[in-house]
Amino acid sequence: MTYRELLERLSSLSDEQLNCNVTIEDPYEDECFPAELRICGEDHSSLDEDHPVIYIVCGSELGERCV
């Protein structure tokens, strides 16, 4: 899925859905995690600078650890 395709899918969500927190589901662990959109910097180890990425927020950022 491209970010353009994601935008098209997002445009079909209801206002209630658009007000939900961004969440990533890991089907292998049967867990859901909060996430946010980030833009990679020049020091990212595998993606180009300015590449958008959905980032799982956990660890010290939430005061808890990811499973």
Contacts in CASP RR format, 6 or more apart in sequence:
PFRMAT RR
TARGET T0000
AUTHOR 0000-0000-0000
METHOD contacts of the structure
MODEL  1
MTYRELLERLSSLSDEQLNCNVTIEDPYEDECFPAELRICGEDHSSLDED
HPVIYIVCGSELGERCV
3 52 0 8 1.000
10 18 0 8 1.000
21 34 0 8 1.000
22 34 0 8 1.000
22 35 0 8 1.000
22 36 0 8 1.000
22 37 0 8 1.000
22 54 0 8 1.000
23 32 0 8 1.000
23 33 0 8 1.000
23 34 0 8 1.000
23 35 0 8 1.000
24 32 0 8 1.000
24 33 0 8 1.000
24 34 0 8 1.000
24 35 0 8 1.000
24 54 0 8 1.000
24 56 0 8 1.000
25 31 0 8 1.000
25 32 0 8 1.000
25 33 0 8 1.000
26 32 0 8 1.000
26 33 0 8 1.000
29 67 0 8 1.000
31 67 0 8 1.000
33 56 0 8 1.000
33 57 0 8 1.000
33 58 0 8 1.000
33 66 0 8 1.000
34 56 0 8 1.000
34 57 0 8 1.000
34 58 0 8 1.000
34 62 0 8 1.000
35 54 0 8 1.000
35 55 0 8 1.000
35 56 0 8 1.000
35 57 0 8 1.000
36 54 0 8 1.000
36 55 0 8 1.000
36 57 0 8 1.000
37 52 0 8 1.000
37 53 0 8 1.000
37 54 0 8 1.000
37 55 0 8 1.000
38 52 0 8 1.000
38 53 0 8 1.000
38 54 0 8 1.000
38 55 0 8 1.000
39 50 0 8 1.000
39 51 0 8 1.000
39 52 0 8 1.000
39 53 0 8 1.000
40 47 0 8 1.000
40 48 0 8 1.000
40 49 0 8 1.000
40 50 0 8 1.000
40 51 0 8 1.000
40 52 0 8 1.000
40 53 0 8 1.000
41 49 0 8 1.000
41 50 0 8 1.000
42 49 0 8 1.000
44 51 0 8 1.000
47 53 0 8 1.000
56 66 0 8 1.000
58 64 0 8 1.000
58 65 0 8 1.000
58 66 0 8 1.000
59 65 0 8 1.000
59 66 0 8 1.000
END
